[in-house]
Amino acid sequence: MRSGEAVEALFNPRSMAVVGASSNPAKWGHIIPSNILRDAYRGRLYLVNPRGGRIHGLPVRRSLTEIGEPVDLAMITIPAESVREVLDDCAAAGVKAAIVISGGFSESSPQGREMERELVEAAHERGIRIVGPNTMGIYSAPWSLTALMPPVRPRPGHIAFAAQSGNLGTQMLGWGSYRGIGFSRFVCVGNECDLDFADYLEYFANDELTRVILLYVEGFKRPRRILELAREITPRKPIVIYKAGGTEAGRRAAASHSAAMAGSQDIYRGMIRQAGMIQAETTEEMLDFSDALVKLPIPRGRRLAILSWGGGWGVVEADLCERHGLQVASLPGEVKERLSSILPSYWSKGNPVDLVGIVNLEDHARCLEILASHPDFDLLISLGTVNAAAAFGMAERPEEVPPEEREIIAVRRRYVREGSSRFAEKVVELMERHGKPIVTVGMPQRDAETAEVADMPRDRLCIYTNPERAARVAAMLAERGEFLRSSGMSRGIRDRGRAWA
């Protein structure tokens, strides 16, 4: 079977079966169906175990052939040495793709490597393609399918994610959900005994729901094919990649973890650069970059305006941005005049624009609009306003406040939260109107990504917890713009909607 047909069945299965379903809550054969049912998978789910019975209220079939209907996808949770035995039943049931959760294959021993080779050979003879083995499963937003081992609940969105680590991948899904970052598809590639990164990349490239592709890679099985695909894809869709296994210790760990040949970090860096992929240097940047590429416009250049509630943060941000190659441009005279009509006479009159601690958040928004509307600036960073509650001591819990002050605190909290929310909406409005990215920083870290901004338009807004992250995101967006212009794609930079990246 061709890989494209198998990957289509993997991410859009009308029916699937869990082979090795168990009534033992500690086994993956119980946990995975629990997660699938919890998130209301839209297809038909069958449970298979020779013992029969009922699990999660569903009848347990003694074999795949007992189902009596075609099954697109099989998820196999039985021990490694027994996996090959169920392939005949998979073929009889019409299974196109089989996710092999089991470990103990090529990542573990020479004997496991031979068992894996035999598994692939037998699967291909029966027209079945294999995901894994040694994988944690998949997620597919359109089908509400969370066929994963850990109890994460991914948020639906537009990032397709392929990871050579189930643990790291699923934790990223969970972290993304916490931060308001959504995913279209996820696959833990496992040992890549059959389907590999290239197959998933080709699918993501043509998936209308996917706007950004994210990869966690220890080593590519077909690097030349990846390079060819990435060169075709990156002018249309950004690919963010985190390459692990760059040190000798990392290469040893990769070999025992996913049987990956990690390869030279310099070679991979060259490949990433040639293909126009975006390299994340930290796991935090994996999500920061992917989220920004979904939600923010691409700038026309590197000229940056910084708006800061206080002077110190503006100085820090200016240093960071210049080090990353951004141009902290001088303020034109007309911009100074307009800002001077709003700010106290002692404001800095330079870029960064120091708001000198003014508490009227409507004035913050007016200053931001002046900067965003001026053609001398390609992108903006706003520091502090978006979660203004923290700056006013709004983080107190009610039990920590004396009773006689609680009403005052509640009124102040409501005023500041409403002002922060209006400012956030203004950020989104200005990005839509002018096609310029506005990167926001909310401080302190405790509440910048949690309940204090729960009512913010998080599906259209990127909020970071420190100036360092904002500077890296802004620089990445500027580099993306330069890449698109060099690829002849500059028209898409100005276009609003989902053609930003």
MIMARLO-150335 format. One record per residue (C-alpha): residue in three letters; z negated, y, x negated. Coordinates in steps of 0.1 Angstrom, whole numbers, padded with zeros to 4 digits, always signed. Example, Ala and Ser with C-alpha at 12.3 -4.5 7.8 and 13.67 -1.06 7.14 Angstrom:
<nodes>
Ala-0078-0045-0123 Ser-0071-0011-0137 
</nodes>
This chain:
<nodes>
Met+0000+0000+0000 Arg+0008+0035-0013 Ser-0022+0056-0023 Gly-0014+0084+0001 Glu-0016+0062+0031 Ala-0049+0047+0019 Val-0064+0081+0012 Glu-0053+0093+0047 Ala-0072+0063+0062 Leu-0102+0071+0040 Phe-0106+0106+0052 Asn-0093+0102+0087 Pro-0104+0068+0099 Arg-0100+0061+0136 Ser-0123+0031+0131 Met-0145+0018+0103 Ala-0168-0011+0096 Val-0199-0013+0074 Val-0199-0048+0058 Gly-0234-0058+0048 Ala-0252-0040+0076 Ser-0289-0046+0075 Ser-0320-0042+0097 Asn-0340-0035+0065 Pro-0346+0003+0064 Ala-0348+0001+0026 Lys-0312-0012+0021 Trp-0280+0008+0019 Gly-0266-0014+0047 His-0291+0002+0070 Ile-0293+0037+0056 Ile-0255+0044+0055 Pro-0250+0035+0092 Ser-0280+0056+0100 Asn-0263+0086+0084 Ile-0230+0079+0101 Leu-0246+0077+0135 Arg-0269+0107+0129 Asp-0239+0130+0124 Ala-0219+0115+0154 Tyr-0189+0101+0137 Arg-0159+0106+0160 Gly-0143+0072+0154 Arg-0154+0037+0163 Leu-0181+0022+0141 Tyr-0186-0015+0136 Leu-0214-0033+0118 Val-0208-0066+0101 Asn-0233-0092+0089 Pro-0230-0131+0092 Arg-0265-0131+0108 Gly-0253-0111+0138 Gly-0279-0095+0161 Arg-0282-0057+0168 Ile-0289-0028+0144 His-0293+0008+0156 Gly-0286-0004+0191 Leu-0251-0017+0181 Pro-0239-0053+0181 Val-0235-0068+0147 Arg-0203-0088+0142 Arg-0205-0119+0121 Ser-0172-0110+0104 Leu-0145-0084+0104 Thr-0122-0107+0122 Glu-0147-0109+0151 Ile-0141-0073+0158 Gly-0107-0081+0174 Glu-0093-0046+0168 Pro-0077-0029+0138 Val-0101-0013+0113 Asp-0088+0015+0091 Leu-0118+0017+0067 Ala-0143-0008+0054 Met-0175+0002+0036 Ile-0189-0027+0016 Thr-0226-0028+0007 Ile-0230-0064-0004 Pro-0237-0076-0039 Ala-0209-0072-0065 Glu-0202-0109-0069 Ser-0195-0113-0032 Val-0172-0084-0026 Arg-0140-0102-0034 Glu-0148-0129-0008 Val-0145-0104+0021 Leu-0110-0092+0011 Asp-0092-0118+0033 Asp-0112-0107+0063 Cys-0104-0070+0054 Ala-0067-0079+0053 Ala-0068-0097+0086 Ala-0085-0067+0102 Gly-0058-0043+0089 Val-0081-0025+0065 Lys-0062+0001+0045 Ala-0090+0013+0022 Ala-0123-0002+0012 Ile-0152+0017-0002 Val-0172-0005-0025 Ile-0207+0008-0028 Ser-0219-0020-0050 Gly-0227-0015-0087 Gly-0226-0041-0114 Phe-0189-0038-0123 Ser-0172-0023-0154 Glu-0200+0002-0159 Ser-0225-0026-0166 Ser-0210-0053-0188 Pro-0178-0070-0201 Gln-0183-0096-0173 Gly-0185-0068-0148 Arg-0153-0053-0161 Glu-0134-0086-0156 Met-0149-0089-0121 Glu-0136-0054-0113 Arg-0101-0062-0127 Glu-0100-0093-0105 Leu-0111-0074-0075 Val-0083-0048-0078 Glu-0057-0075-0083 Ala-0069-0094-0052 Ala-0070-0062-0031 His-0035-0052-0041 Glu-0022-0086-0032 Arg-0036-0080+0003 Gly-0023-0044+0006 Ile-0058-0029+0003 Arg-0068+0001-0019 Ile-0103+0004-0034 Val-0126+0034-0036 Gly-0152+0029-0064 Pro-0169+0005-0070 Asn-0203+0020-0079 Thr-0199+0049-0055 Met-0221+0067-0029 Gly-0194+0071-0003 Ile-0175+0099+0014 Tyr-0178+0128+0038 Ser-0150+0141+0061 Ala-0157+0172+0082 Pro-0130+0167+0109 Trp-0144+0133+0118 Ser-0181+0143+0114 Leu-0182+0113+0090 Thr-0212+0113+0067 Ala-0207+0078+0051 Leu-0231+0085+0023 Met-0262+0068+0008 Pro-0286+0098+0005 Pro-0297+0115+0037 Val-0278+0148+0031 Arg-0262+0167+0060 Pro-0232+0185+0046 Arg-0221+0217+0063 Pro-0185+0217+0075 Gly-0163+0241+0056 His-0132+0245+0033 Ile-0142+0230-0001 Ala-0129+0196-0010 Phe-0151+0179-0036 Ala-0144+0149-0058 Ala-0172+0138-0081 Gln-0177+0112-0107 Ser-0214+0111-0098 Gly-0227+0103-0064 Asn-0262+0116-0072 Leu-0249+0150-0085 Gly-0222+0152-0058 Thr-0245+0145-0028 Gln-0271+0169-0042 Met-0244+0196-0044 Leu-0236+0189-0008 Gly-0272+0193+0001 Trp-0276+0225-0019 Gly-0245+0239-0004 Ser-0258+0233+0031 Tyr-0290+0252+0022 Arg-0269+0281+0009 Gly-0244+0282+0038 Ile-0216+0266+0018 Gly-0193+0242+0037 Phe-0172+0213+0027 Ser-0140+0198+0042 Arg-0141+0165+0023 Phe-0161+0147-0003 Val-0156+0115-0023 Cys-0177+0099-0050 Val-0149+0084-0071 Gly-0172+0058-0088 Asn-0155+0037-0115 Glu-0120+0046-0102 Cys-0109+0010-0105 Asp-0080+0017-0082 Leu-0078+0051-0064 Asp-0086+0079-0088 Phe-0089+0117-0092 Ala-0051+0121-0091 Asp-0049+0104-0057 Tyr-0076+0126-0042 Leu-0062+0157-0058 Glu-0028+0150-0043 Tyr-0044+0146-0009 Phe-0065+0178-0011 Ala-0035+0198-0022 Asn-0018+0191+0012 Asp-0050+0192+0034 Glu-0048+0222+0057 Leu-0086+0223+0061 Thr-0091+0226+0023 Arg-0089+0260+0006 Val-0106+0253-0026 Ile-0108+0221-0047 Leu-0140+0213-0067 Leu-0142+0185-0093 Tyr-0171+0171-0113 Val-0154+0151-0141 Glu-0167+0129-0169 Gly-0132+0116-0178 Phe-0098+0113-0162 Lys-0080+0080-0160 Arg-0046+0096-0158 Pro-0049+0130-0175 Arg-0012+0136-0177 Arg-0008+0132-0140 Ile-0038+0154-0134 Leu-0022+0181-0155 Glu+0011+0178-0136 Leu-0006+0180-0102 Ala-0029+0209-0112 Arg+0000+0230-0124 Glu+0016+0225-0090 Ile-0016+0232-0070 Thr-0034+0261-0087 Pro-0009+0288-0078 Arg-0016+0278-0041 Lys-0052+0266-0042 Pro-0078+0272-0068 Ile-0093+0242-0086 Val-0128+0246-0099 Ile-0138+0220-0125 Tyr-0171+0211-0143 Lys-0163+0188-0172 Ala-0193+0168-0184 Gly-0196+0143-0213 Gly-0186+0168-0240 Thr-0212+0157-0266 Glu-0216+0123-0282 Ala-0247+0117-0261 Gly-0228+0128-0230 Arg-0199+0104-0238 Arg-0222+0075-0242 Ala-0239+0083-0209 Ala-0206+0087-0191 Ala-0195+0052-0203 Ser-0226+0036-0189 His-0227+0057-0158 Ser-0192+0055-0144 Ala-0172+0036-0171 Ala-0155+0069-0179 Met-0138+0076-0212 Ala-0150+0112-0216 Gly-0127+0123-0244 Ser-0127+0155-0265 Gln-0141+0186-0249 Asp-0116+0208-0268 Ile-0087+0187-0254 Tyr-0100+0190-0219 Arg-0106+0228-0223 Gly-0069+0232-0233 Met-0058+0211-0204 Ile-0079+0231-0179 Arg-0065+0264-0193 Gln-0029+0252-0193 Ala-0032+0240-0157 Gly-0048+0273-0144 Met-0080+0255-0133 Ile-0112+0274-0133 Gln-0139+0260-0155 Ala-0175+0262-0143 Glu-0200+0262-0173 Thr-0230+0253-0152 Thr-0236+0232-0121 Glu-0247+0264-0103 Glu-0213+0280-0111 Met-0196+0250-0094 Leu-0209+0262-0061 Asp-0209+0300-0069 Phe-0172+0299-0078 Ser-0161+0276-0050 Asp-0179+0296-0024 Ala-0165+0330-0037 Leu-0130+0316-0037 Val-0133+0306+0000 Lys-0149+0338+0012 Leu-0138+0367-0010 Pro-0105+0385-0016 Ile-0089+0383-0050 Pro-0089+0417-0068 Arg-0058+0435-0081 Gly-0074+0443-0114 Arg-0106+0445-0135 Arg-0119+0480-0125 Leu-0154+0476-0111 Ala-0178+0498-0092 Ile-0215+0489-0091 Leu-0239+0501-0064 Ser-0275+0496-0072 Trp-0307+0505-0053 Gly-0324+0512-0086 Gly-0313+0523-0120 Gly-0325+0493-0141 Trp-0306+0467-0123 Gly-0274+0488-0125 Val-0278+0491-0163 Val-0282+0453-0166 Glu-0252+0446-0144 Ala-0230+0471-0163 Asp-0238+0453-0196 Leu-0231+0419-0181 Cys-0198+0429-0165 Glu-0185+0446-0196 Arg-0193+0416-0217 His-0173+0395-0193 Gly-0143+0417-0197 Leu-0146+0438-0165 Gln-0141+0476-0167 Val-0170+0496-0154 Ala-0147+0525-0145 Ser-0158+0562-0144 Leu-0163+0578-0111 Pro-0134+0602-0100 Gly-0145+0637-0091 Glu-0139+0633-0054 Val-0160+0602-0053 Lys-0189+0621-0070 Glu-0186+0649-0044 Arg-0187+0625-0015 Leu-0216+0606-0029 Ser-0235+0638-0036 Ser-0233+0647+0000 Ile-0254+0616+0008 Leu-0277+0611-0022 Pro-0305+0633-0036 Ser-0294+0659-0061 Tyr-0310+0639-0090 Trp-0288+0608-0086 Ser-0271+0595-0117 Lys-0235+0608-0109 Gly-0220+0579-0127 Asn-0210+0543-0124 Pro-0232+0523-0118 Val-0241+0544-0087 Asp-0279+0546-0087 Leu-0292+0550-0051 Val-0325+0562-0066 Gly-0345+0541-0041 Ile-0334+0558-0009 Val-0347+0538+0021 Asn-0321+0546+0047 Leu-0299+0515+0046 Glu-0272+0533+0066 Asp-0267+0556+0037 His-0264+0526+0014 Ala-0235+0514+0036 Arg-0219+0549+0035 Cys-0220+0549-0003 Leu-0205+0515-0004 Glu-0176+0525+0019 Ile-0168+0555-0004 Leu-0165+0532-0034 Ala-0145+0505-0016 Ser-0120+0529-0001 His-0111+0545-0034 Pro-0080+0531-0052 Asp-0095+0534-0087 Phe-0117+0504-0080 Asp-0105+0468-0077 Leu-0138+0451-0069 Leu-0175+0460-0063 Ile-0209+0446-0069 Ser-0238+0457-0046 Leu-0274+0451-0059 Gly-0304+0448-0037 Thr-0296+0460-0002 Val-0284+0428+0014 Asn-0319+0413+0015 Ala-0338+0446+0016 Ala-0368+0431+0033 Ala-0381+0418+0000 Ala-0381+0453-0015 Phe-0404+0465+0013 Gly-0429+0438+0009 Met-0416+0419+0039 Ala-0422+0385+0024 Glu-0458+0383+0035 Arg-0468+0356+0059 Pro-0486+0368+0090 Glu-0519+0351+0081 Glu-0519+0370+0048 Val-0518+0404+0065 Pro-0550+0420+0080 Pro-0549+0419+0118 Glu-0549+0457+0121 Glu-0517+0460+0100 Arg-0497+0432+0116 Glu-0480+0453+0142 Ile-0469+0479+0116 Ile-0456+0451+0094 Ala-0437+0436+0123 Val-0420+0469+0132 Arg-0411+0476+0096 Arg-0398+0440+0091 Arg-0376+0444+0122 Tyr-0362+0477+0110 Val-0354+0465+0075 Arg-0339+0432+0087 Glu-0317+0449+0112 Gly-0306+0474+0085 Ser-0298+0446+0060 Ser-0278+0428+0087 Arg-0258+0458+0095 Phe-0251+0464+0058 Ala-0239+0428+0054 Glu-0216+0432+0083 Lys-0203+0464+0067 Val-0196+0445+0035 Val-0174+0420+0054 Glu-0157+0448+0073 Leu-0148+0467+0041 Met-0135+0435+0024 Glu-0112+0429+0054 Arg-0100+0464+0055 His-0094+0470+0018 Gly-0088+0435+0005 Lys-0113+0440-0023 Pro-0141+0415-0031 Ile-0177+0428-0028 Val-0202+0406-0046 Thr-0237+0411-0033 Val-0270+0404-0051 Gly-0302+0400-0032 Met-0335+0400-0050 Pro-0360+0385-0056 Gln-0348+0349-0058 Arg-0374+0335-0034 Asp-0357+0348-0003 Ala-0322+0357-0014 Glu-0307+0324-0002 Thr-0332+0313+0025 Ala-0347+0326+0058 Glu-0346+0363+0049 Val-0308+0362+0052 Ala-0305+0336+0079 Asp-0289+0361+0103 Met-0263+0373+0078 Pro-0226+0364+0082 Arg-0229+0337+0055 Asp-0195+0322+0064 Arg-0179+0355+0051 Leu-0204+0367+0026 Cys-0215+0356-0009 Ile-0251+0365-0019 Tyr-0264+0357-0054 Thr-0299+0358-0067 Asn-0294+0377-0099 Pro-0270+0400-0117 Glu-0259+0373-0142 Arg-0244+0352-0114 Ala-0227+0381-0098 Ala-0211+0392-0131 Arg-0197+0357-0137 Val-0183+0355-0102 Ala-0167+0389-0104 Ala-0151+0380-0138 Met-0138+0347-0124 Leu-0122+0365-0094 Ala-0105+0390-0117 Glu-0092+0361-0139 Arg-0079+0344-0108 Gly-0060+0375-0098 Glu-0044+0377-0133 Phe-0034+0341-0131 Leu-0018+0346-0097 Arg+0001+0376-0109 Ser+0013+0357-0139 Ser+0025+0329-0116 Gly+0044+0353-0094 Met+0019+0350-0066 Ser+0007+0386-0065 Arg+0017+0391-0028 Gly-0009+0366-0017 Ile-0037+0387-0034 Arg-0035+0415-0009 Asp-0031+0392+0022 Arg-0062+0390+0043 Gly-0071+0357+0059 Arg-0071+0324+0042 Ala-0045+0333+0016 Trp-0069+0352-0006 Ala-0070+0325-0032 
</nodes>
